[in-house]
Amino acid sequence: MVRALLKPSWTPVPSTISLIWTLLYPIILVSFGFVFVQAVQRKLSRLVALPFAVNLIANLLFMPIFAGLRNVPLAASDIVVVWLTILWCVAAVWPHYRWVAVPQVPYLVWVSLATTIPLSIAATKR
């Protein structure tokens, strides 16, 4: 039998989490997609696109690690990578396309909150 993860009491309810991601994913799709298209067309350095690719991969891996494998330490590490790469994305794209950098702020705010959840769970498991 798999034990339930003991989430902090302030963890948002699943419907709120779903709503926030429903709002964020179109922002991510448009801004990341634009960066990738610009990089493929060589209008933007692939080095600028690199943090977006790393972020996308880490973001997609989080739920399988956290909810599927229930590997909280690895999930906590993964979400920190997501958080750090958002900062990297903003810094990398800011000189080229500020309109792509600015929409990353709500993503950063949400991931900042979301990062505390697995870190809190990992801290209480000790």
C-alpha positions in Angstrom: 0.0 0.0 0.0 1.3 3.5 -0.9 1.3 6.1 1.8 -0.3 9.4 1.0 2.0 12.4 0.8 1.5 14.6 3.9 1.1 18.0 2.2 1.3 21.3 4.1 -2.1 22.6 5.3 -1.7 25.6 3.0 -1.4 23.5 -0.1 -3.9 24.9 -2.7 -6.8 22.6 -3.5 -6.5 20.6 -6.7 -9.1 22.7 -8.5 -7.1 25.9 -7.8 -3.9 24.3 -9.0 -5.6 23.2 -12.2 -7.0 26.7 -12.7 -3.6 28.3 -12.3 -1.9 25.9 -14.7 -4.8 26.4 -17.2 -4.0 30.1 -17.2 -0.2 29.7 -17.3 0.1 27.0 -20.0 -1.1 29.3 -22.8 1.4 31.9 -21.7 4.1 29.3 -21.6 3.0 27.9 -25.0 3.1 31.2 -26.8 6.2 32.6 -25.2 8.3 29.4 -25.3 7.0 28.6 -28.8 8.0 32.0 -30.0 11.5 31.6 -28.6 11.9 28.1 -30.2 10.7 29.3 -33.6 13.0 32.3 -33.5 15.9 29.9 -32.6 15.1 27.5 -35.4 14.9 30.4 -37.8 18.2 31.6 -36.5 16.8 35.0 -35.5 17.7 34.2 -31.9 20.7 32.3 -30.6 20.0 28.8 -29.5 21.8 29.7 -26.3 18.8 32.0 -25.5 16.4 29.1 -26.2 18.4 26.7 -24.0 16.9 27.7 -20.6 13.4 27.5 -22.2 14.1 23.9 -23.3 15.6 22.9 -19.9 12.6 24.5 -18.1 10.1 22.7 -20.3 11.7 19.3 -19.7 12.0 19.9 -16.0 8.4 21.1 -15.8 7.1 18.1 -17.7 9.0 15.7 -15.4 7.8 17.2 -12.1 4.4 15.4 -11.9 5.6 12.0 -12.9 8.4 12.3 -10.3 6.3 13.8 -7.5 2.9 12.0 -8.0 4.0 9.0 -10.0 7.2 7.9 -8.3 6.5 9.8 -5.1 10.1 10.7 -5.0 9.8 13.9 -3.0 13.6 14.7 -2.8 13.9 14.3 -6.5 10.7 16.3 -7.2 12.0 19.0 -4.9 15.2 19.2 -6.8 13.3 19.2 -10.1 11.1 22.1 -9.1 14.1 24.1 -8.0 15.5 23.5 -11.5 12.2 24.8 -12.9 12.3 27.9 -10.7 16.0 28.6 -11.5 15.4 28.2 -15.3 12.5 30.7 -15.2 15.0 33.3 -13.9 17.5 32.1 -16.6 14.8 32.4 -19.3 14.0 36.0 -18.3 17.6 37.0 -18.2 18.4 35.3 -21.5 15.5 36.7 -23.5 15.2 40.2 -21.9 17.8 41.9 -24.2 16.0 40.5 -27.3 12.3 40.3 -26.5 11.1 41.9 -23.3 7.5 41.0 -24.2 8.5 37.3 -23.8 10.3 38.0 -20.5 7.5 39.9 -18.8 4.9 37.1 -19.0 7.3 34.8 -17.2 6.6 36.7 -14.0 3.3 35.1 -13.1 4.9 31.7 -14.0 7.8 32.6 -11.6 5.4 33.6 -8.8 3.4 30.4 -9.1 6.4 28.2 -9.2 7.8 30.1 -6.2 4.8 29.0 -4.2 4.7 25.6 -5.8 8.4 25.1 -4.9 7.7 25.4 -1.2 5.3 22.4 -1.3 7.7 19.6 -2.1 10.5 21.3 -0.1 8.1 21.4 2.9 7.1 17.7 2.4 10.8 16.7 2.1 11.7 18.7 5.3 8.9 17.0 7.3 9.9 13.5 6.1 13.2 13.7 8.0 
